[in-house]
Amino acid sequence: MSMVACTAPTPQSVLTKHDKEINEIISKMTLEEKVEMLHSKTNMSSEGVPSQNIQDIKYCDGPFGIREEGLPNSFASAGWQLDSATYFPTGSALAATWSPELAYKYGTGMGKEARLRGKDVILGPAINIQRLPVGGRSYEYLSEDPALSAALSVGYVKGVQDAGTAACIKHFAVNSQETNRGSVNAVVDERVLREIYLKPFQDAVEKAGAMVVMPAYNKVNGAYCSENNHLNNEILRGEWGFKGFTVSDWGGTHSTMGAALGGLNVQMTGSTYLGPALIDSVKAGKVPESVVDDKVREILRVRFAIEAIPESEANLVMTSQPESQKIAYEVAQKSIVLLQNDGILPIAKNSKVAVIGLNAKASTAAGGMGAGVKTLYEVTPFDGIKNHAEGEVSYAQAYKNYMGMFGRFRAAEPGANIALEINEAPDPELVAEAVKAAAEADVVLYFIGTNKSIESEGSDRKDIDLPVGQNEILDAIAAVNSNIVSIVISGGPCDLRHASEKSRAILQGWWNGLEGGNALAEVIYGEIAPSGKLPMTFPAKLQDSPAFALENFPQKVETQGDLFGNQYRQDVQGQN
């Protein structure tokens, strides 16, 4: 009797179960039909196979909320009425829960809302390592720790795909900064590359079966990620067994031959490289047609795995659903971090409270470019405090809105070279109002931090200082009331040394989704415990961050060793 070994299906191998049918379809397609699938059709879709009744693939932005519907050939709003989505806590907030189980629930909520909109692929999660405290997109990413990032990535991706939507993990790989992101070359040795920067991607592919991968804008060891043979072919497909397809970031394709042979399936947007020029290259014998066939096969695998939603069945109800709102609320409740407390927290519900600082009332859903959410509603911190307080609650703005790059200047993308410095002086009238409110209160809840104009795609911060005179305002408040709880509303680290000296307690409140204000109030008033844990290092000062201590940022060539955050090792690669 002979024994036949049975190989259990892997999360990736399930994509190949329709290969026989797919190969038959490819055999009937013209070269022009095949190439038509390899670039954008609209700003957020790529072509199917009309002759075979195979639908287009529809993408949506939104690592933490399905982006509002845009016009066919731009990101401008289409003005729909039913595209308000659930605004989930941002990546760093999710990571502060340290819960793969919550990440899975989060993913299911995202995936289900994408389906209601008729979308096939969510362009997320964003799972790069948070190397820089000033990184403009650190709030989108999960953690500086590869193991934590990997565990949460697996949960998120499984959740999205179990809900019937494909997850597109991004930005592959070593996308650590926004400054010069379209040209910077990340030089990193193989051990560090694999142990730190690739670990979340590897687990998302091998353990969760991620169906789509987005190469980053930057270069890694000399080659653009969208045409990096080592990353896309040797590692992603060759070692990890990836069976899905890759899609460039918008404007992140650089050449026909590089993209064709370097492992890119879909150019977004336009057809400059993977359009007529590719057809010419095939006809000239520079690119084998079998390479095009492989790309089409990988795209069709995902198309067969993800059921197309007919337009007549999409967008019939509001995108945001109560089930997703509850998930967002739970994540917010479990993400809040207690950084300091001398016993002032929790405060009594009948306390007379002065809520001071614009961040208490500012929305955090919009902005950040691709990470913005048209939320169905948003409970701000001030709203939440009013909802839960039993005593008098007053409010003082204290500081002006700081517009960051959105109100000033944005360089052309990709390739921005921006570092933001926010050093505006406080407004005397606003400070006086804040001091008056503080003097009349039992407890001051002082809201500090950043916003999604300062922490945003397309730029990095110049420092981690609190902006627009927030420390000076704190001094003025402390002169009349020492019962201060400082609450940080930010996506990434801030320099909290002064706040620590002047505050009896400090909470990290993140950009915490549409129920973030209620969750924060529950912590302040002792209804729940602050159970979050920091997923990244908050350095006492910026110079304590290795990339800055060793003068390895910003620059066009970025040498990355394994010295980052609080992860210190003996064999640090030189930084220049």
C-alpha positions as CSV (number, residue, x, y, z in Angstrom):
1,M,0.0,0.0,0.0
2,S,1.4,3.4,-1.0
3,M,1.2,6.4,1.2
4,V,0.4,9.8,-0.4
5,A,1.4,12.9,1.5
6,C,-1.3,15.4,1.8
7,T,-0.3,19.1,1.9
8,A,-2.7,21.2,3.9
9,P,-3.9,24.4,2.1
10,T,-2.2,27.6,3.2
11,P,-3.8,31.0,3.5
12,Q,-2.2,31.8,0.1
13,S,-2.8,28.5,-1.7
14,V,-6.6,28.9,-1.5
15,L,-6.2,31.7,-4.1
16,T,-5.1,29.1,-6.7
17,K,-8.2,26.9,-6.6
18,H,-9.7,28.6,-9.7
19,D,-6.4,28.5,-11.7
20,K,-7.7,26.0,-14.3
21,E,-10.7,28.3,-15.2
22,I,-8.5,31.4,-15.0
23,N,-6.0,29.9,-17.5
24,E,-8.8,29.2,-19.9
25,I,-9.9,32.8,-19.7
26,I,-6.3,34.0,-20.3
27,S,-6.0,31.8,-23.3
28,K,-9.0,33.6,-24.9
29,M,-7.7,37.1,-24.2
30,T,-5.8,39.4,-26.6
31,L,-2.6,41.0,-25.5
32,E,-4.4,44.4,-25.4
33,E,-7.1,42.9,-23.1
34,K,-4.5,41.6,-20.8
35,V,-2.5,44.9,-20.6
36,E,-5.8,46.8,-20.0
37,M,-6.0,45.0,-16.6
38,L,-2.5,46.2,-15.6
39,H,-3.3,49.9,-15.0
40,S,-6.0,52.1,-13.7
41,K,-9.4,52.4,-15.3
42,T,-10.6,55.2,-13.0
43,N,-8.9,56.8,-10.0
44,M,-10.0,54.0,-7.8
45,S,-10.6,51.0,-10.1
46,S,-8.8,48.7,-12.6
47,E,-10.2,46.9,-15.6
48,G,-11.8,43.5,-15.5
49,V,-12.4,41.4,-18.6
50,P,-15.5,42.7,-20.3
51,S,-15.5,40.1,-23.0
52,Q,-15.6,37.3,-20.3
53,N,-18.1,39.2,-18.1
54,I,-15.5,39.7,-15.4
55,Q,-16.0,42.8,-13.4
56,D,-13.6,45.6,-12.6
57,I,-11.7,45.7,-9.3
58,K,-12.8,48.6,-7.1
59,Y,-10.5,50.0,-4.4
60,C,-11.1,52.2,-1.4
61,D,-8.8,54.2,0.8
62,G,-9.2,53.8,4.5
63,P,-6.9,52.1,7.0
64,F,-9.4,53.2,9.7
65,G,-12.6,54.1,7.8
66,I,-13.9,53.7,4.3
67,R,-13.1,56.9,2.4
68,E,-16.0,59.0,1.0
69,E,-16.8,58.3,-2.7
70,G,-14.7,60.4,-5.1
71,L,-15.3,61.5,-8.6
72,P,-14.2,58.9,-11.2
73,N,-10.9,60.6,-12.1
74,S,-10.0,62.5,-8.9
75,F,-10.2,62.4,-5.1
76,A,-12.7,65.2,-5.0
77,S,-15.9,64.3,-3.3
78,A,-18.7,62.9,-5.4
79,G,-21.2,64.4,-3.0
80,W,-23.0,61.2,-2.1
81,Q,-25.4,61.0,0.8
82,L,-24.9,57.4,2.0
83,D,-21.1,57.3,2.0
84,S,-20.5,58.4,5.6
85,A,-18.5,55.6,7.2
86,T,-17.5,54.5,10.7
87,Y,-14.4,56.4,11.9
88,F,-12.3,53.8,13.7
89,P,-9.4,54.6,16.0
90,T,-6.2,55.1,14.1
91,G,-3.4,52.5,13.8
92,S,-1.4,53.6,16.8
93,A,-4.6,53.6,18.9
94,L,-5.5,50.1,17.8
95,A,-2.0,49.0,18.6
96,A,-2.2,50.5,22.1
97,T,-4.8,47.8,22.9
98,W,-2.2,45.1,22.2
99,S,-5.1,42.9,21.2
100,P,-5.0,40.8,18.0
101,E,-8.6,39.8,18.8
102,L,-9.7,43.4,18.7
103,A,-7.7,43.9,15.5
104,Y,-9.7,41.1,13.9
105,K,-13.0,42.6,15.0
106,Y,-11.8,46.0,13.7
107,G,-11.0,44.3,10.3
108,T,-14.4,42.7,10.1
109,G,-16.1,46.1,10.6
110,M,-13.9,47.7,7.9
111,G,-14.5,44.8,5.5
112,K,-18.3,44.8,5.9
113,E,-18.6,48.5,5.3
114,A,-16.4,48.2,2.2
115,R,-18.8,45.6,0.9
116,L,-21.8,47.9,1.5
117,R,-20.1,50.4,-0.8
118,G,-19.4,47.8,-3.5
119,K,-15.6,47.8,-2.9
120,D,-13.4,44.9,-3.5
121,V,-10.0,46.0,-2.0
122,I,-9.3,48.1,1.1
123,L,-6.0,49.9,0.7
124,G,-4.9,48.9,4.2
125,P,-3.7,48.1,6.8
126,A,-0.6,50.3,6.8
127,I,1.9,48.2,8.7
128,N,5.3,49.9,8.4
129,I,7.5,50.1,11.4
130,Q,7.4,53.4,13.3
131,R,11.1,54.3,13.1
132,L,10.8,58.0,13.5
133,P,8.9,59.9,16.3
134,V,8.3,62.7,13.8
135,G,7.0,60.4,11.0
136,G,4.0,62.0,9.3
137,R,2.2,58.7,9.0
138,S,3.2,57.1,12.3
139,Y,-0.4,57.3,13.4
140,E,-1.5,55.2,10.5
141,Y,1.1,52.5,11.4
142,L,0.8,50.2,14.3
143,S,4.0,50.0,16.3
144,E,7.8,50.3,16.3
145,D,7.9,46.6,17.4
146,P,7.8,44.1,14.6
147,A,6.2,41.3,16.7
148,L,3.4,43.5,17.9
149,S,2.9,44.9,14.4
150,A,2.8,41.5,12.9
151,A,0.3,40.1,15.4
152,L,-2.1,43.0,14.9
153,S,-1.6,42.9,11.1
154,V,-2.7,39.2,11.0
155,G,-5.8,39.9,13.0
156,Y,-6.7,43.0,10.9
157,V,-6.2,41.2,7.6
158,K,-8.1,38.1,8.6
159,G,-11.0,40.2,9.7
160,V,-11.2,42.2,6.5
161,Q,-11.0,39.1,4.3
162,D,-13.4,37.0,6.4
163,A,-15.9,39.8,5.7
164,G,-15.5,39.3,2.0
165,T,-13.1,42.1,1.1
166,A,-9.5,41.9,0.1
167,A,-6.9,43.6,2.3
168,C,-4.0,45.5,0.6
169,I,-1.1,45.6,3.0
170,K,1.1,48.7,2.6
171,H,3.7,50.2,2.1
172,F,6.1,47.4,1.1
173,A,8.7,48.1,2.4
174,V,10.8,50.3,4.8
175,N,8.6,53.3,4.3
176,S,9.8,55.1,7.4
177,Q,9.4,58.7,6.4
178,E,7.5,61.1,4.3
179,T,10.3,63.5,3.7
180,N,11.7,62.8,0.2
181,R,9.6,59.6,0.2
182,G,9.5,59.5,-3.6
183,S,13.3,59.4,-3.9
184,V,14.8,58.3,-0.6
185,N,16.9,55.2,-0.7
186,A,16.6,53.1,2.5
187,V,19.9,51.2,2.8
188,V,19.4,48.2,5.1
189,D,21.2,44.9,5.6
190,E,19.4,41.7,5.0
191,R,19.1,40.6,8.6
192,V,17.6,43.9,9.8
193,L,15.3,44.0,6.7
194,R,13.8,40.6,7.5
195,E,13.8,40.7,11.3
196,I,12.3,44.2,11.7
197,Y,10.9,45.8,8.5
198,L,9.5,42.8,6.7
199,K,8.1,40.8,9.7
200,P,4.6,42.4,9.7
201,F,4.3,41.9,5.9
202,Q,5.5,38.3,6.1
203,D,3.0,37.3,8.8
204,A,0.2,39.1,7.0
205,V,1.0,37.1,3.8
206,E,1.8,33.7,5.3
207,K,-0.6,33.6,8.3
208,A,-3.5,35.8,7.2
209,G,-3.4,35.3,3.5
210,A,-3.3,39.0,2.5
211,M,-4.4,39.1,-1.1
212,V,-3.0,42.4,-2.3
213,V,0.3,44.2,-1.5
214,M,1.1,47.9,-2.2
215,P,4.8,48.6,-2.9
216,A,6.1,51.8,-1.2
217,Y,7.2,55.0,-3.0
218,N,10.8,54.8,-1.7
219,K,13.8,52.8,-2.8
220,V,15.2,49.9,-0.8
221,N,18.9,49.2,-1.4
222,G,18.9,51.1,-4.7
223,A,15.7,49.9,-6.4
224,Y,12.3,51.5,-6.3
225,C,9.9,49.3,-4.3
226,S,7.5,49.1,-7.3
227,E,10.2,47.4,-9.4
228,N,12.3,45.8,-6.7
229,N,12.9,42.2,-7.8
230,H,14.4,41.1,-4.5
231,L,11.3,42.3,-2.5
232,N,8.5,41.5,-4.9
233,N,9.7,38.4,-6.7
234,E,12.4,36.7,-4.6
235,I,10.9,37.3,-1.1
236,L,7.2,38.0,-1.5
237,R,6.4,35.4,-4.1
238,G,9.4,33.1,-4.0
239,E,9.8,32.7,-0.2
240,W,6.4,33.6,1.2
241,G,4.4,32.0,-1.5
242,F,2.3,35.1,-2.3
243,K,-0.4,34.3,-4.9
244,G,-2.2,37.6,-5.1
245,F,-1.3,40.8,-6.9
246,T,0.6,44.1,-6.2
247,V,-0.7,47.5,-6.9
248,S,1.5,50.6,-7.0
249,D,0.8,53.6,-4.8
250,W,-0.6,56.5,-6.7
251,G,2.1,57.8,-8.9
252,G,4.6,55.2,-7.6
253,T,5.4,53.5,-10.9
254,H,8.7,54.5,-12.6
255,S,9.4,52.5,-15.7
256,T,7.9,49.9,-18.1
257,M,10.7,47.3,-17.9
258,G,11.3,47.8,-14.2
259,A,7.6,47.4,-13.3
260,A,7.1,44.5,-15.8
261,L,10.1,42.4,-14.6
262,G,10.2,43.7,-11.0
263,G,6.9,42.2,-9.8
264,L,4.3,45.0,-10.2
265,N,0.8,44.0,-11.4
266,V,-1.2,47.2,-11.5
267,Q,-0.1,50.8,-12.1
268,M,-2.1,53.4,-10.3
269,T,-3.0,55.8,-11.8
270,G,-2.6,56.2,-15.5
271,S,-1.1,53.8,-18.2
272,T,2.2,55.5,-18.9
273,Y,4.3,52.4,-18.1
274,L,1.9,49.4,-18.0
275,G,-0.1,50.4,-21.0
276,P,0.8,50.9,-24.6
277,A,4.5,51.0,-23.7
278,L,4.2,47.5,-22.3
279,I,2.4,46.2,-25.4
280,D,5.3,47.6,-27.5
281,S,7.8,45.9,-25.2
282,V,6.1,42.6,-25.6
283,K,5.9,42.9,-29.4
284,A,9.5,43.9,-29.5
285,G,10.5,40.8,-27.5
286,K,11.8,42.7,-24.5
287,V,9.1,41.3,-22.2
288,P,7.8,37.8,-22.6
289,E,4.0,37.6,-22.9
290,S,4.1,34.9,-20.3
291,V,5.1,37.7,-17.8
292,V,1.9,39.5,-18.7
293,D,-0.1,36.3,-18.4
294,D,1.3,35.8,-14.9
295,K,0.3,39.3,-13.8
296,V,-3.2,38.8,-15.2
297,R,-3.5,35.4,-13.5
298,E,-2.6,36.9,-10.1
299,I,-5.2,39.6,-10.5
300,L,-7.9,37.2,-11.6
301,R,-7.2,35.0,-8.5
302,V,-8.3,37.9,-6.3
303,R,-11.2,38.7,-8.6
304,F,-12.4,35.1,-8.3
305,A,-11.9,35.1,-4.5
306,I,-13.8,38.4,-3.9
307,E,-17.3,38.4,-5.1
308,A,-18.1,41.5,-7.2
309,I,-21.0,43.5,-5.9
310,P,-23.4,44.6,-8.7
311,E,-23.9,48.4,-8.8
312,S,-27.6,47.9,-8.3
313,E,-26.9,46.2,-4.9
314,A,-24.2,48.7,-3.6
315,N,-24.7,52.0,-1.7
316,L,-28.3,51.2,-0.7
317,V,-27.8,51.9,3.0
318,M,-25.5,54.2,5.0
319,T,-21.9,52.9,5.0
320,S,-21.5,53.3,8.8
321,Q,-23.3,50.5,10.7
322,P,-24.1,50.1,14.4
323,E,-22.1,46.9,14.6
324,S,-18.9,48.7,13.4
325,Q,-19.6,51.7,15.7
326,K,-19.6,49.3,18.7
327,I,-16.3,47.8,17.6
328,A,-14.8,51.3,17.2
329,Y,-16.0,52.2,20.7
330,E,-14.5,49.1,22.2
331,V,-11.1,49.7,20.6
332,A,-11.2,53.3,21.9
333,Q,-12.0,52.2,25.4
334,K,-9.1,49.8,25.5
335,S,-6.5,52.1,23.8
336,I,-6.2,55.0,26.3
337,V,-2.9,55.0,28.1
338,L,-2.3,56.3,31.7
339,L,1.1,57.9,31.5
340,Q,1.1,59.6,34.9
341,N,-1.2,59.9,38.0
342,D,-0.6,61.0,41.5
343,G,-4.1,60.1,42.6
344,I,-6.1,62.8,41.0
345,L,-7.7,60.3,38.6
346,P,-10.4,59.2,38.4
347,I,-12.2,62.5,39.2
348,A,-15.5,62.8,40.9
349,K,-18.5,63.2,38.6
350,N,-19.8,66.2,40.5
351,S,-16.5,68.1,40.2
352,K,-16.5,71.5,38.6
353,V,-14.4,70.9,35.5
354,A,-12.7,73.3,33.1
355,V,-12.0,71.8,29.8
356,I,-9.2,73.8,28.2
357,G,-7.7,73.4,24.7
358,L,-9.0,73.4,21.2
359,N,-8.1,69.7,20.9
360,A,-11.0,69.0,23.2
361,K,-13.5,70.1,20.5
362,A,-11.5,69.5,17.3
363,S,-12.6,66.7,14.9
364,T,-9.9,64.2,14.1
365,A,-11.7,62.2,11.4
366,A,-10.9,64.4,8.4
367,G,-7.5,65.3,7.0
368,G,-4.3,63.3,6.5
369,M,-4.9,62.8,2.8
370,G,-5.7,59.1,2.2
371,A,-6.4,58.5,5.8
372,G,-9.3,60.9,6.1
373,V,-12.8,59.6,6.9
374,K,-16.2,61.2,6.2
375,T,-17.5,60.0,9.5
376,L,-21.2,59.5,10.2
377,Y,-20.7,61.3,13.6
378,E,-17.9,62.0,16.0
379,V,-18.0,62.3,19.8
380,T,-15.3,64.8,20.6
381,P,-13.6,64.7,24.1
382,F,-15.7,67.7,25.1
383,D,-18.9,66.0,24.0
384,G,-17.9,62.9,25.9
385,I,-17.1,64.8,29.1
386,K,-20.5,66.6,28.9
387,N,-22.2,63.3,28.3
388,H,-20.7,61.8,31.5
389,A,-20.3,64.7,33.9
390,E,-22.7,65.5,36.7
391,G,-21.1,68.8,37.7
392,E,-20.5,72.0,35.9
393,V,-18.3,71.9,32.8
394,S,-16.8,75.0,31.2
395,Y,-14.7,75.4,28.1
396,A,-11.9,77.7,27.0
397,Q,-10.2,77.3,23.6
398,A,-6.7,78.4,24.9
399,Y,-4.9,78.2,21.5
400,K,-5.6,78.8,17.8
401,N,-6.0,76.1,15.2
402,Y,-2.6,75.3,13.8
403,M,-2.9,74.6,10.1
404,G,0.4,72.9,9.5
405,M,1.1,72.2,5.9
406,F,-2.5,72.2,4.8
407,G,-2.9,75.9,5.5
408,R,0.5,76.8,4.1
409,F,2.3,74.8,1.5
410,R,2.3,71.3,0.0
411,A,5.0,70.1,-2.4
412,A,4.1,68.0,-5.4
413,E,3.7,64.4,-4.6
414,P,5.4,62.0,-4.6
415,G,8.8,63.3,-3.4
416,A,7.9,66.0,-0.9
417,N,10.7,67.4,1.1
418,I,8.9,68.9,4.1
419,A,9.6,69.1,7.8
420,L,7.1,71.1,9.7
421,E,7.9,73.5,12.5
422,I,5.0,74.9,14.5
423,N,6.2,77.6,16.8
424,E,3.4,80.2,16.8
425,A,3.1,82.2,20.0
426,P,-0.1,81.8,22.1
427,D,-2.8,84.4,21.8
428,P,-3.0,86.6,24.9
429,E,-6.8,86.8,24.9
430,L,-7.3,83.1,24.6
431,V,-4.7,82.5,27.4
432,A,-6.6,84.9,29.6
433,E,-9.9,83.1,29.0
434,A,-8.2,79.8,29.8
435,V,-6.7,81.1,33.1
436,K,-10.1,82.5,34.1
437,A,-11.8,79.1,33.5
438,A,-9.0,77.3,35.4
439,A,-9.2,79.6,38.4
440,E,-12.9,78.9,38.8
441,A,-12.7,75.1,38.5
442,D,-12.0,72.2,40.8
443,V,-10.1,70.3,38.1
444,V,-8.6,71.3,34.8
445,L,-8.7,68.9,31.9
446,Y,-6.0,70.4,29.6
447,F,-6.0,69.1,26.0
448,I,-2.7,69.2,24.2
449,G,-1.1,67.5,21.3
450,T,-1.2,67.8,17.5
451,N,-3.7,67.5,14.7
452,K,-4.0,65.8,11.3
453,S,-2.6,68.8,9.5
454,I,0.7,68.5,11.4
455,E,0.8,64.7,11.5
456,S,-0.1,63.8,7.9
457,E,0.8,62.0,4.7
458,G,3.2,64.1,2.7
459,S,5.3,65.6,5.5
460,D,7.1,64.8,8.7
461,R,7.3,67.0,11.8
462,K,10.5,68.9,12.5
463,D,10.3,68.1,16.2
464,I,8.0,66.6,18.8
465,D,7.5,69.8,20.7
466,L,3.9,70.7,21.7
467,P,2.8,73.4,19.2
468,V,1.4,76.9,19.4
469,G,2.6,77.7,22.9
470,Q,0.8,74.8,24.7
471,N,3.6,74.7,27.3
472,E,3.4,78.4,28.0
473,I,-0.4,78.2,28.3
474,L,0.1,75.3,30.8
475,D,2.3,77.5,32.9
476,A,-0.4,80.2,33.0
477,I,-3.0,77.7,34.0
478,A,-0.8,76.1,36.7
479,A,-0.3,79.4,38.3
480,V,-4.0,79.5,39.3
481,N,-4.9,75.8,39.6
482,S,-2.6,72.9,40.3
483,N,-5.2,70.2,39.8
484,I,-4.3,69.6,36.1
485,V,-4.9,66.5,34.0
486,S,-3.1,66.9,30.7
487,I,-4.7,64.8,27.9
488,V,-2.6,64.2,24.8
489,I,-4.6,64.1,21.5
490,S,-2.1,63.0,18.9
491,G,-1.2,60.1,16.6
492,G,2.4,59.9,17.6
493,P,4.8,61.0,20.4
494,C,5.1,64.5,21.9
495,D,7.7,65.9,24.2
496,L,5.9,65.7,27.5
497,R,8.6,66.7,29.9
498,H,7.0,70.1,30.8
499,A,3.6,68.6,31.0
500,S,4.9,66.0,33.4
501,E,6.2,68.7,35.7
502,K,3.0,70.8,35.7
503,S,0.3,68.0,35.6
504,R,-0.9,65.7,38.3
505,A,-1.9,63.2,35.6
506,I,-1.4,62.6,31.9
507,L,-3.5,60.5,29.6
508,Q,-2.7,59.6,26.0
509,G,-6.0,59.8,24.2
510,W,-4.9,59.3,20.5
511,W,-7.2,60.0,17.5
512,N,-9.7,57.6,18.8
513,G,-12.5,57.3,16.3
514,L,-16.1,58.3,16.3
515,E,-16.7,57.3,20.0
516,G,-13.4,58.4,21.3
517,G,-14.8,61.2,23.4
518,N,-17.1,58.9,25.3
519,A,-14.3,56.3,25.9
520,L,-12.0,59.0,27.2
521,A,-14.7,60.4,29.6
522,E,-15.3,56.9,31.0
523,V,-11.6,56.7,31.9
524,I,-11.6,60.2,33.4
525,Y,-14.6,59.5,35.6
526,G,-13.5,56.0,36.6
527,E,-16.2,54.0,34.7
528,I,-13.4,52.0,33.1
529,A,-9.7,51.5,33.7
530,P,-7.1,53.0,31.3
531,S,-5.8,49.7,30.0
532,G,-3.9,50.8,26.9
533,K,-0.1,50.4,26.6
534,L,2.2,52.5,24.4
535,P,3.0,50.7,21.1
536,M,5.9,53.1,20.4
537,T,8.5,54.9,22.4
538,F,7.7,58.4,23.6
539,P,11.3,59.8,23.9
540,A,11.8,62.4,26.6
541,K,13.3,64.6,23.9
542,L,13.7,64.1,20.1
543,Q,17.5,63.7,20.4
544,D,16.9,60.5,22.4
545,S,15.6,58.9,19.2
546,P,18.4,57.0,17.5
547,A,17.7,58.3,14.0
548,F,18.2,61.9,15.4
549,A,21.0,61.2,17.8
550,L,23.0,59.7,15.0
551,E,21.9,62.4,12.5
552,N,20.3,59.8,10.1
553,F,17.2,62.0,9.3
554,P,16.3,63.8,7.1
555,Q,18.4,63.0,4.0
556,K,18.1,61.5,0.6
557,V,20.0,58.3,1.4
558,E,18.7,56.7,4.6
559,T,20.8,54.0,6.2
560,Q,18.7,51.9,8.5
561,G,20.3,49.6,11.1
562,D,18.4,48.0,13.9
563,L,18.6,50.9,16.3
564,F,15.2,52.4,16.7
565,G,12.7,53.3,19.4
566,N,13.5,51.5,22.6
567,Q,15.1,48.5,20.7
568,Y,18.8,48.8,21.4
569,R,21.2,46.1,20.2
570,Q,24.9,45.6,20.1
571,D,25.4,45.1,16.3
572,V,24.0,48.4,15.1
573,Q,24.7,49.2,11.5
574,G,26.4,52.5,10.8
575,Q,24.1,55.4,10.1
576,N,25.1,58.2,7.7
